[in-house]
């Protein structure tokens, strides 16, 4: 398979946010917020946190208040710097499949819609778990491989503007990757039973999202909350 530009999302520049769906971001942010609540309840802001693949910070904004010390990263140094400045966080460029950090550095790793843009998403999961301290928490969202044929068809019909790497993991495949990396999957769920672009369907999708735990294996997006094995 041809390796597409990993800086594609920087290359589209100011159009990045225009190509994103506010509804999709809102639903993924809700999943991440729920998983934070499950992991930490109403505890004070959690400790050193790493976000991998921050993009333009759409997800960062939704959980920033939950964490104390935050480091945002992206393969694009420019995007990472912009998000860091906007959210009063440290920032640096990082390749999700080859993180520069020492093992057991962070209490929390957050990543939303990043690993599918890596040439090897399983390796990215390995790296995320590697840099977690024992007992640390991984909160991750990514598309479900079940829907990859629909994405490919949309690209060929020029209905979907993105042209970067598209390497999706299946629902069980993601859980296995997390477990093989050395973490226990505490909760796996999903959102979007059908494409939200269908006119008038969003109110129904919101209701269906309440059943994400049961319907996750067939939903468009999946999310995991995992805890790294204790030392």
C-alpha positions in Angstrom: 0.0 0.0 0.0 1.3 3.4 -0.9 2.3 5.4 2.2 0.5 8.7 2.0 1.7 12.0 3.4 1.5 11.9 7.2 1.5 15.7 7.1 -1.6 15.8 4.9 -3.6 17.4 7.7 -1.1 20.2 8.0 -1.0 20.6 4.2 -4.7 21.3 4.1 -3.9 24.2 6.5 -6.8 26.5 7.4 -9.3 24.1 5.7 -8.7 21.5 8.4 -11.5 22.7 10.7 -13.8 23.3 7.8 -13.5 19.7 6.8 -14.3 18.5 10.3 -17.9 17.9 11.5 -18.9 19.8 14.6 -21.4 17.1 15.3 -18.7 14.3 15.1 -16.3 16.3 17.3 -19.1 16.9 19.8 -20.0 13.2 20.0 -16.4 12.1 20.3 -15.8 14.7 23.0 -18.8 13.4 24.9 -17.3 9.9 24.8 -14.0 11.1 26.0 -15.6 13.1 28.8 -17.6 10.1 29.9 -14.5 7.9 30.0 -12.7 10.6 32.0 -15.6 10.6 34.5 -15.4 6.8 34.7 -11.7 6.8 35.3 -11.5 9.7 37.8 -15.0 10.7 38.8 -15.1 14.3 40.2 -11.5 14.2 41.4 -9.3 17.2 41.2 -7.6 17.7 37.8 -5.5 14.7 37.0 -1.7 14.7 36.7 0.7 14.8 33.7 -1.3 14.2 30.5 -0.2 13.6 26.9 -2.4 14.2 23.9 -1.2 12.5 20.7 -2.5 13.8 17.4 -4.0 17.1 18.7 -4.7 18.5 15.2 -6.2 21.9 15.7 -7.3 21.3 19.3 -11.0 20.6 18.8 -10.8 17.7 21.3 -8.2 19.4 23.5 -10.6 22.2 24.4 -13.2 19.7 25.7 -11.1 18.1 28.4 -8.4 20.7 29.2 -10.0 21.7 32.4 -9.8 18.0 33.6 -6.0 17.9 33.6 -3.2 19.7 35.4 0.0 19.5 33.3 -0.8 18.9 29.6 1.6 18.2 26.7 0.0 18.3 23.3 1.7 16.7 20.3 1.1 16.2 16.6 3.3 15.1 13.8 2.9 18.7 12.6 5.1 20.9 14.8 3.0 23.9 13.6 -0.3 22.5 14.7 1.0 21.3 18.0 2.5 24.8 18.8 -0.8 26.5 17.9 -2.8 24.2 20.1 -0.3 24.5 23.0 -0.5 28.3 22.8 -4.3 28.3 22.7 -4.7 26.0 25.6 -1.8 27.0 27.8 -0.1 23.7 27.4 3.4 22.4 26.5 3.7 21.3 22.9 6.1 19.5 20.5 6.1 17.5 17.3 5.9 13.7 17.8 5.3 10.7 15.6 2.7 8.5 17.3 4.5 5.4 16.2 7.9 6.4 17.6 7.4 8.6 20.7 10.5 10.3 22.1 9.5 9.9 25.8 10.9 7.6 28.3 8.7 4.7 29.5 6.2 5.4 32.3 6.2 9.2 31.9 2.5 10.1 31.9 -0.5 9.5 34.1 -3.0 9.9 31.1 -2.7 9.6 27.4 -5.5 10.9 25.2 -5.8 10.4 21.5 -8.8 11.0 19.2 -8.9 10.1 15.5 -5.1 9.8 15.2 -4.0 6.2 15.0 -5.9 5.5 11.8 -3.8 8.1 10.1 -0.6 6.2 11.0 0.9 3.6 8.7 0.9 1.2 11.7 -1.9 1.9 14.2 -1.0 -1.1 16.4 2.5 0.3 16.9 1.0 3.6 17.8 -1.1 1.9 20.5 2.0 0.1 21.8 3.8 3.5 22.1 0.9 5.1 24.0 0.8 2.3 26.5 4.6 2.3 26.8 4.8 5.9 28.0 2.0 5.4 30.6 3.0 5.0 34.2 1.8 1.7 35.8 -1.9 2.2 36.5 -2.0 5.0 34.0 -5.1 5.6 31.8 -5.4 5.5 28.0 -8.5 7.2 26.5 -8.6 6.7 22.7 -11.1 7.0 19.9 -10.7 5.8 16.3 -12.9 4.7 13.4 -14.1 1.1 13.2 -12.6 -1.0 10.3 -16.1 -2.3 9.6 -16.9 1.1 7.9 -13.6 1.4 5.9 -15.3 0.3 2.6 -17.8 3.1 3.0 -15.0 5.6 3.6 -13.0 4.4 0.6 -16.1 4.6 -1.6 -16.8 8.2 -0.4 -13.2 9.2 -1.3 -13.5 7.7 -4.8 -16.8 9.5 -5.3 -15.1 12.7 -4.0 -17.7 12.9 -1.2 -14.9 12.8 1.4 -12.1 15.4 1.1 -9.4 13.7 3.3 -6.7 11.9 1.4 -4.2 11.0 4.1 -3.5 7.5 5.5 -6.6 5.5 6.3 -5.7 2.4 8.3 -8.6 1.4 10.5 -8.6 -1.2 13.3 -11.7 -3.4 13.9 -13.5 -3.3 17.2 -12.0 -6.5 18.6 -8.7 -5.8 16.9 -8.3 -2.5 18.8 -9.0 -4.2 22.1 -6.5 -6.9 21.3 -3.9 -4.3 20.5 -4.4 -2.5 23.8 -4.2 -5.7 25.7 -1.1 -6.9 23.9 0.6 -3.6 24.7 0.1 -4.2 28.4 -3.1 -2.6 29.4 -6.6 -3.8 30.5 -9.6 -2.6 28.5 -11.9 -1.3 31.2 -14.6 0.0 28.8 -15.1 -0.1 25.1 -18.0 1.7 23.4 -19.0 3.5 20.2 -21.0 6.3 18.5 -22.6 6.9 15.2 -24.6 3.9 14.1 -25.1 5.5 10.7 -23.4 8.4 8.8 -24.3 11.7 10.5 -24.4 13.3 7.0 -27.8 11.7 6.3 -30.3 14.7 6.5 -32.3 14.8 9.7 -30.7 11.8 11.3 -28.7 13.4 14.1 -31.5 13.4 16.8 -32.0 9.7 16.2 -28.2 9.1 16.3 -28.0 10.9 19.7 -30.5 8.5 21.1 -28.8 5.4 19.7 -25.5 6.6 21.0 -26.8 5.8 24.5 -26.5 2.1 23.5 -22.9 2.5 22.4 -21.7 -0.3 24.7 -23.9 -2.8 23.0 -23.8 -1.5 19.5 -20.2 -0.4 19.5 -18.9 -3.3 17.3 -21.1 -2.0 14.4 -20.8 1.7 15.0 -18.6 4.1 12.9 -16.4 5.3 15.8 -15.1 3.4 18.8 -13.6 4.5 22.0 -11.6 2.7 24.7 -10.7 3.4 28.3 -7.8 1.2 29.4 -5.5 1.0 32.4 -1.9 0.0 32.2 -0.9 -3.0 34.2 0.4 -2.1 37.6 4.1 -2.7 38.2 
